[in-house]
Amino acid sequence: MKKIFSLVFMILGIVQLSPNLYSEDFIDTEGKDFWVTFMPNYHQEDYYSANNDSLFVFIAASKPTKGKIEYKNMYNKSYVHNFVITDISKIYSFGVHYEDFELLGVNDGGTIDTYDAQTARVAKQSFHITSDDDITVYAYTEALKTSEACIVLPTEVLGKDYIMLSYNSDVKSAFYGGIESQSTPSQFAVVATENNTTVKITPSAYVFVNSNQEHQVTLNKGESYLVQADLNYALLDLTGSLISADKPIAVFSGHQRATIPIEEVTSSSSRDCLFEQMLPTKNWGRNAFIIPFEQSANTEKLGNDIYRILSSTDDNKI
């Protein structure tokens, strides 16, 4: 199952991030200004893992440079970390423990809590990376049994209109009734890059707080907004949700801890979070290269490779 999961994650990124061969807006992932927020991962804290579950920002440069990482916790406390890259053959790494810096979802490490969750609330957590010269930035979220990474797009690439690509919520019924504590949602998050940004969200499925209704939120620079599928409904998928804003925004989509394919869910299924930055629709293309992973000799041959293709228009022939 791990093979299948990994390929689906790559498709979440590759199909959208392929160069748009029919557009003048060629995508360059190098830049000097970046925004990222970390959606909920599934943390299982104990005395051995509590200090290891972390959020990381990786930075690569093609020439020596310096910059800073400005970030906030959920209580709006600000931090600044200055970095210097002198050896371009090495990746610069910066990490913090996830607590208070990761968006808090409905499932908090095995506890279903809709009261304290930041779902559908304006949140302060985000990371702003700036540099004197061009850099490439990757974001990595790590927990005890689930981890994921994505490339972060420079602010100059961001747009105002997005369509989400995610995967089905993994909902399990509890023996005593209700939702089992292992249940995890399809999800996405928005980060504002400018003050007084109005964001309109049209969910493709039922979400916590706002059902399936179109709604708006106003965000200031660096503020985040988390949307999660309602776990009271099984198999909901936020793929196809629409987001539009009056100013450029950064959008991240995925899943807290997915079983892929969802039809193969068992008590021993492999599950990992999905985490990918979405490309604005203005930069989508008509061509994509998809490369299967090389399989080791002892790989168990189960299932098939899965590809998800998202269209930005009706009646699109693929």
Secondary structure, DSSP 8 states (H G I E B T S, - for coil): -HHHHHHHHHHHHHHHHS--TT-S------EEEEEE----------TTTTTT-EEEEEEEESS-EEEEEEEE-TT--EEEEEEEE--TTS-EEEEEESTTTS---SBSSS-B-TTT--BTSEE--EEEEEEEEEEEEEEEEE-SS-EEEEEE-BGGG-EEEEE------B--B-TTSSB-TT-B-EEEEEEESSSSEEEEEE-SS-BTTTBT--EEEEE-TT-EEEEEB-TTSTT---TT-EEEEEEEEEEEEEEEEEESSGGG--TT--EEEEEEE---GGG--S----------TT----S--------SSSS---
